[in-house]
């Protein structure tokens, strides 16, 4: 006989199933999201929170939290919730622009930045003109 509060059945559509499997196995997915996807997949397989927690080595509360969040908001609920505190001052567009500029432009070398190369070239030209 099962004890405790009964869990709501978690049923996935084929598109959700494939998306969650991709999230759980893709190397570029951050580990928090991958774990959440694995939790939902195990719950959808009909396992209890206790069994899922034991298999994935997390607490029962963690499994219950992500099962409930998924039931309420589906795939969109697996992301991080907004944090409290002061809002961001730098927009996503500005961050993207800086990253793009950093990755797509070649920085000047240390000598070019310092002006050292220009000074050496100038002195060499001056010596040629004086010595001629």
C-alpha positions in Angstrom: 0.0 0.0 0.0 1.4 3.4 -1.0 1.8 6.0 1.7 2.0 9.7 1.5 0.3 12.2 -0.8 -0.7 10.8 -4.2 1.2 12.2 -7.2 -0.5 13.6 -10.2 0.1 11.5 -13.4 2.7 13.1 -15.7 1.9 12.4 -19.4 4.2 13.7 -22.1 3.3 14.4 -25.8 5.7 13.0 -28.4 7.2 16.5 -29.1 7.8 17.1 -25.4 9.3 13.7 -25.0 11.8 14.2 -27.8 12.6 17.7 -26.6 13.3 16.5 -23.0 15.4 13.6 -24.2 17.5 16.1 -26.3 17.8 18.4 -23.3 18.9 15.5 -21.1 21.5 14.1 -23.5 22.9 17.1 -25.3 26.4 18.1 -24.2 25.8 21.8 -24.5 22.8 21.8 -22.1 23.7 23.1 -18.7 23.7 20.5 -16.0 20.8 22.0 -14.0 18.5 21.9 -17.1 19.7 18.4 -18.0 18.9 17.1 -14.5 15.5 18.7 -14.6 14.7 17.1 -17.9 15.9 13.7 -16.6 13.6 14.1 -13.5 10.6 14.8 -15.7 11.4 11.9 -18.0 11.7 9.4 -15.1 8.4 10.7 -13.6 6.7 10.4 -17.0 7.8 6.7 -17.1 5.5 6.2 -14.1 8.1 6.0 -11.3 7.4 7.4 -7.9 9.2 10.5 -6.5 11.2 8.2 -4.2 12.4 5.9 -7.0 13.4 8.9 -9.2 15.2 10.6 -6.3 17.2 7.4 -5.6 18.1 6.8 -9.2 19.2 10.4 -9.9 20.8 10.9 -6.5 18.7 14.0 -5.6 16.2 14.6 -2.8 12.6 13.7 -2.9 11.7 17.3 -2.5 13.7 18.2 -5.7 11.8 15.6 -7.7 8.5 16.8 -6.3 9.4 20.4 -7.1 10.2 19.8 -10.7 7.4 17.3 -11.3 4.9 20.0 -10.0 6.6 22.8 -11.9 6.4 20.8 -15.1 2.8 20.0 -14.6 2.0 23.7 -14.2 4.1 25.2 -16.9 5.3 22.3 -19.1 8.7 22.9 -20.8 8.8 26.6 -20.1 8.8 25.9 -16.4 12.1 24.0 -16.4 14.1 27.2 -16.6 15.3 29.3 -13.6 12.7 31.6 -12.0 13.5 35.3 -12.0 15.7 36.3 -9.0 14.9 39.0 -6.5 17.0 42.1 -6.3 17.9 45.1 -8.4 17.0 44.7 -12.1 19.8 44.3 -14.7 21.3 47.5 -16.0 22.8 45.9 -19.1 20.3 44.6 -21.6 20.7 41.3 -23.5 21.2 43.2 -26.7 24.2 45.0 -25.3 25.7 41.8 -23.9 25.2 40.2 -27.3 26.9 43.1 -29.1 29.9 43.0 -26.8 30.3 39.2 -27.3 29.9 39.5 -31.1 32.5 42.3 -31.3 34.9 40.4 -29.1 34.6 37.2 -31.1 34.6 38.8 -34.6 37.3 41.4 -34.4 41.1 40.9 -34.0 42.6 42.8 -31.1 45.7 44.9 -31.7 48.9 43.3 -30.5 50.5 44.6 -27.3 53.1 46.5 -29.3 50.4 48.2 -31.4 48.5 49.2 -28.3 51.4 50.8 -26.6 52.7 52.8 -29.6 56.1 51.2 -29.1 56.3 49.9 -32.7 55.4 53.3 -34.1 58.1 55.0 -32.0 60.8 52.5 -33.2 59.7 53.0 -36.9 59.8 56.8 -36.5 63.3 56.7 -35.0 64.5 54.4 -37.8 63.1 56.8 -40.4 64.8 59.7 -38.7 68.1 57.9 -38.7 67.9 57.2 -42.4 67.1 60.8 -43.2 69.9 62.2 -41.0 72.5 59.6 -42.1 71.7 60.0 -45.9 
